[in-house]
Amino acid sequence: MLYFWKNFKMKASIYLLLFLVFLSAVSGCERDDLCAATIPKTPGLVARFFNEANPDSLLAVTNMRVKFVGIDDSLTIGNSFTFNLDSIAIPLKTGVGELLTQIVLINNATNVLLRNADTLDVSYLAEKEFISKACGFKNNFVLQNITLRTDANNWINSVQIINDTIQDERKAAVRIFH
């Protein structure tokens, strides 16, 4: 009987020790912080294209391509480098403070004879906003100025800032008349 009692005490102490190790391991875990897809990210500059002759009427740009001065990649939508849209969300450089992005909008980009590029100089303030530990930061922007560089054959007639604060992509910030 004595042998049984020693053996039982030893097994019980091993089980107790294993239970305590398991309990400490489980209690040390933290819940996973995941950034939900619904959390807003850094917004782009939403520009809408309007008919110069009828300023209240949207007018899609034919075979448009967007390039950024100093950046190798063009903006692509889907698998295509060109698109026909009446509005677009253009990504801006992120950081803090006053920034400048030069954007080249190319009309009829697929036709060498009709291709026409206009350059916009966009100056803005970038401000970081803390979202959460899981999501990190996002940038908000305050538009300072948009300048259309004039050349002999501009397809863009004018640019108008209608919303200088960019916090999401629900509202257009710029109207481009062509």
N, C-alpha and C positions, 0 to 999 in steps of 0.2 A: 504494500500500500504506500509506503514511503517513496518508492521509486515512481509510482504513478503521480504522486503529488509534486515531486520535483520536476518531472517531465511536463506536467500541466502548467506549473508556474512559469517554466521557461517558454513554452509555446504562447502562453498568454502575454508575457512580456514582449515577445517578438511581434505578435499581432498588434499590441498596443503601440509599439514603436513604429511599425509600418503605418498604422492608422494616423499617428501624429505627423509623420513625414508627409503622408498624402494630404492631410488637413492643412498643413502649412504651405504646401505647394499650391493647392487650390485657392487658398485665401490670399495668396500673393499675386494672383492674376488680376489684371485690370481689364475692363471691357474695351473692346476695339473701338477706336474713334475712326469712323469712316465719314468722308465728306459726301453728303448726298448729292445726287445729280441735279437736284432742284435748287441748290445753293447758287446764287449768282456768282459768276466769275468776272474777271476783268472785261469790261465791255469794249466793243469796237465803236468807231465813229460811224454812225448811221447816216448815210447820205441818200437823199431821194432826188431823182432826176425829173425835171419838169420841162415842159414845152415853153420856150421863150415867147412864142406868139400868144400862147394861152397859159398864163402863169399858174392857173389852178388845175391844169391837166398834167398828169404824170405822163412821161414819155420815156420808153425804154431806150437804152443805148444799144446799138447794133454791134455784136461781136466785140465786146469790151474786154480789155485786159488791164489789170492793175499791177504796176511795178513800184518798187520802193527804191529811191536813190540810196546807194550805199549798201543795199541788201541784194544778194544774188537771186533769191527766189521771187517769183511772181505769185500773186494771190490766185489760188485755184479754187474752183468750186466743182466738187465731184471729181471726175477724171479729166475735165476740160480746163484748158488755160483761158478760154474765152467764154463769155456768157452774154445773154440778152436779158437785162433786168432793169426795172425802174427804181430799184433801191439796193443798197449794199452796205454791209457792216465792215469797215476797214479797220484792221488792227493797228493800234498805235504803239509806239515804243513805251516800255514801262520803265519806271525809275521813280525818282523823287525830284521835285523842283521843275524849273522851266525847261521844256524840251521842244525840239523841232523835228518834224518828220516831213520829208519831201515825197509826195505821191505823184506818180505819173499815171494818168488815165488815158488809155489808148482806145480810140474809136476805130471800128473796122479793122481790128488787129489781124484778121486772117487775110486781108487783101492788101498786098504790097502797094498797089497803086493808090488806094483810098485811105491807107493807114494815116491816122492823125493823132499825135500825142500832145497832151496838155499837162503842165506840171502845176501842182498846188503845193504851196509851202504852208504847213499847218503848225502854228505855235500854240502851246498849251502848257498848263501846269498839271503835273501828275502828283496825286496824293495817295498814299497807301492807307488802306482800311483793314484792320484785323477782323477776320470773320470768325475763326475758331481754331483750336489747336489742330484739329484734323484737316481743315481747309486752308489754313494759313492766311495769307494776305491777298487782297485784290486791289487793283488800282482804280481810282476814279479820276476823271479828267475835267479840267475847266479850260474851255477853248479861249484863247486870247485873240487870235487873228488867223484868217485864212486868206492867202494872197494867191491870185491866179497870175502866173507868169504869162505875159503877152508875147505872142509871136505873130508871124505873118498870116497864119491860118489857124486861129483858135477855133475849135469846135464847141468849147464851153464859152458861153457869153458872160455869165456872172455866177458868183457864189454868195450865198446869204446864210449867216449863222442864225438859226431860229431857236436854238436851245444850247446855251454855253456850258451847262453842267451835264456831264456824261457819267451816269451812275449805273445805267442798264441799257439794253438795246430795244426797249419798248417804244421809245420816242425818237424820231429823227432829230438830228442835231444840225444838219446842214441841208440846204436846198441848192441844187446845181441846175442852172438853166442852160439849155442848149437848143 
